C-alpha cells in the first residue's frame, strides 16, 4: 500500500512461478494475444509462418499424437482422434470469453450456457498429465504445471477468476470424491458459465481430468468428455521419446491465435454449432498453407459424431 493506492511489483505479478497461474490477455482490437510469464510479457500472435516451418510444427504435433501407438488401447485411431480433439479444445480455451460473446450475438440474446467444460478421463498412466504439459508448452512456449485436482473448491475457482486471465484453468487428476454428491463439482460446473460469467469479465475456460466419468445429471450436459482409453508403460524409452517432443519449440499457436481472432471478428452462424468449429477451420487452413495433407486421425467432425 502507498499513500494514493497500491503499488504492484511487475516481476511478481507476471511470473507464473510466483502465482502458479499465468496472466494471459486476448486483445480483440489489436488482434493480439499476450502472456506474462517468466517475468516478462510475451507476444503470442503472428500474421504468418513460412510453409516449411509450419509443416515442421504440424509434423511435430502429429508425432505427439502418434505416441498413442506406444500405449495399450482398444482402438489406436480413436485414441489419436481423442488426443487431437482434446488438443484443439486447449488451444481454443483462451478465446472462450470472446467465443461466448460471439455465440450470444449470433444466436440472439444472452446465452447462459457457455462453451462446454473439457473433462479428460481414463485409467491411471493414460497420458493426461503429459498431455497438459505438451498443450501448455504449445500455448505459451513453456511447460506449465496444472493445478492440483485434489485442491479444487468453489472458493478456489472463484479466486482464480479474479485474475481476469484468459489462460485456461486446468485442474489435473480430480479424486473420485470431488464428483460425489455434496462435493464441489456440481455447484462449480452448474454455475461457471450460467451464473458467474458477466460480459465485462474475462473467463478462462475450465479444464478437468480424472479417472472417472462425469456423473449423469445436469452437470454432464455442460461438460465435453473425452476418454483417453490408453495405458502407457512407464519405461525409459517412452520417457525419452516424450521429453524429446516436449523440448521442441513449436510456435504454431501464434498463427492459430491470429486466425482464430479474425474468424471471431467475422463470425458465421455455423461457428455456433459446436465449440471447435473455428479451431477445426483454422487447422485445415494451416495444413493447406503448409502443403501437408490432413492425417486420418485429425477430427474433421466432432468426436461425438
N, C-alpha and C positions, 0 to 999 in steps of 0.2 A: 504494500500500500504506500502511495505517495500522497502529497498534500492534495492534489487535484484529481485523484483517481487511482488507477492501477498501472504498474509497470510490469511488462512481460519480457522474460528472457527468451529471445527468439530461438536460441540453441536448444533450450529445454523444451520449448513448445513444439519445435519441428522434429525432434529426434524420437523416432518410434521406440528406441531402446529405453527411453525415459518414461514414455507414457503407454507403451505396448499397443498403441493404436495410431497409425499414421494419419496425418491430415491431408486429405485429397479434395481438390476442388475442380468442378466442371463449370467452365465459363462459356455459356452458350453464345454470348455476344461476340467474343473474340475467337470462338470455336477452338478452345484450348482446355486441356486437362493438365493439372499440375499437382505435385505432391511434396509435402515436407517430410524429408527422410534423411537420416544420417547428417543432421544439422545443416541441410541445405534444401533449397527449393529446386525441384527438377521438373522440366517440361516433358510431358508425355504425349505430345502430338506433333506429327509431321504431315506435310501435304502429299509426299510421295516417297517411295523406296525403290531403288533400281531393281528391275526384274530379276536379275541373277541373285541379288541379295534376298529379295522377297522369296524366291524359290528355296533358298537355304533355310529361311525361317520356317516355311511351311513344311519342308522336309524334316526339320528338327522336331516340329510338333507331331508329325506322323510317326517318327521313330519313338517318341514318348508313348503315343497311343498304342503302338505295337508292342510295348512291354507287356501288354495283356497276354501275349503269346508265351510269356515266361511263367504264367500262372496256371493253376488248375481251375478250369471253368467249364460250364456245360456247353457254352457256345461262344467261340472266340469272336466272331463278328459282332454279336450282340454286346459282348463285353467292350469291344473297341468303340462301337456306336455309343454306348453309355458313357465312356470316358470322354469322347469328343463332345457329346451333348452337354455334359457337366462343365467342360472347359468353356463352351460358349456361354453358359449361364454365368460363370465367374467373370469372364471378360465383359459381359453386358452389365454386370452388377453396379458399377459406378454410375450408370445412367438411369438407374431405377426411378429416381425422383422425376427426372425430365420425361421419362417414358410414361410415367403415371399421369403427368400433366397433359402430355400429348394425347394419351388414350382418352382422358376425360373430355378434352376439347373435340376430338374426332367423333366420339360416340354421342356426346351431348350431355351436359350436366356433370356434376362431380361424382365420379365413380368411387365407391367406397372400397371395393376390392382392388388392392394393388397387385403388382406382379407377384406371382406365386413364390413363396419362400422355398429355396432349394434345400432338399434333405437327401444326403447320400447315406445309404445303409448297406449292410452286408457283414459277413463274418470278420473276425479279427484277422490281421495280416492281409487285408484285401487292398491295400494301397491308398486308403483315404487320406491319411496324414501326408504321405509323399505327394499325393495329388495336390493338396493345398499348398505345399511348398513350391511345387512346379508352377501352379497357377499364379501364386503371389509373385513369383520371380518374373513371369510373363507380364504381369500388370505393372510392376514397379522397377524391375531391374535388380531387386534384392529379394532374398528369401525372407519372408516374414512369418514368424510362428503364429499359429492360430490361438484364439482364446480357449482356455480350458473348458471343455463341456461340462465338467462337474461343478463349475462355478457359475453357470448361467442362472440368473434370477431376474425377476421382473424389474427390480430396482437397478440391477447392474446394466441391463439392456437399456433402460431409460436414461441411465447415466451416460452411456456411450453416445446416445442420440444428442446429448447436449453439445457434443464436439462439433456438430454440423459438418461432418466429414463425409465425403462420398465413397470412401473406401469400404468395401463390404465387411460386415460384422460377422466373422467366421468363428463359430464355436465347434470345435472338433471333439468327437468321442463322448457324446452325452451318455451318462449312465441310464440304465433302464428306469430307475425310479423317477427320473425327470419327466417321463411320459405318463407316469401314473396319475390316477385321479387325485386331485388336490396338489399335484406337482406344478411347476412353473410354466410348462409349455402351453397349456390350454389358454390362460389369460394373455400370454405373450403373443402367440400366433393369432388369436382372435382379434386382438386389439392393435397389432403392429401397424397395419395399413388402415384398417377400418375406423379406428378411433384416434390413435396417437398422431397420425400424419396430418400435417397442415401445409397449405400451399406455400407459405413463406419459409419453410424449413427444408434443409437437405436431409434426406433419409437414406442412409446406406442400406443396401439390401441385406437381409438376414440370411445366413447360410449355415446349415447344420449338418452334422454327421453323427451316426450312432450305429450300433449293431442291430437295432430293432426297427421294424416298420413303424411309421406313424400310426397311432391307434385310429380306428374308424370314428367318424363323427364330424362335427363342424370344422375342426381344425384341418382335417385331411383335404377338404376342398380348397384350402388356402395354401397347400403345400405341393410342390412339384418333387415327387420322389424318383430317385434314380438308384437302381440297385447296382452295386459293384459286386457282382457274383463271382469273385475271384479269390484265390488263395495263393499268396506268394511264399516261396521258400526263402527263409532268412539266410541266404548264402552269400559268401564274399563276392561271387560273380555278379549276382543280382545287385548288390550294394554298389559295386564299382560301376556297373552299367548305368545305374540311376544317377549317381553323383556326377558322372561324365556328362549326362544330359542336363543336369541341373546347373552346371558351371558354364554352359554355353550361353553367350549373350544374344538373346533373341529379342529384338525390338519391334516385333510385329504389332504390339498393342498401340504403338504411336500412330501407325497408319489406320488401324482399326478404329481408334478413337475419333480420328478426323472424319472417316467415312460415316461412323455412327451418328455423330453430332449433325452432320449435314443432312442425313436422312430424317433425323428428328425435326429439323427445321423445315423440311419439305415433306410433311407426312402424307401417308396414304391410309385409307380406311383398312386396308389389308394388314397394316402393321399391328392392328389391334386384335387380330385373330388369335395370336399367342405370343408369349414374351420373346421368343427367339427369332421371329420372322426377320427383324432387321439384322441381327447377328449372322444369320444364315446368308442373307443377301450380301453383306459385307465380305464374308469369307469367299463366297462364289466369285465376287469381283476380284479379290486378291489372287485367287487361283488363276483366273483368266489373265490378269496382268502379269503374273509370273510365268505364264505359258505352261502351267502344270495341271494335269488332269485331276479332277476330284477323285479321291480314293473311294473305294466301295464301302468304306466304313465311315464316310462323312455323313452325318444325319441330315439329309436334304429335306426331310419332313420331321415333324415332332416324333420323338422317341416313342410316345404312347401310340402313335399311328403305326 
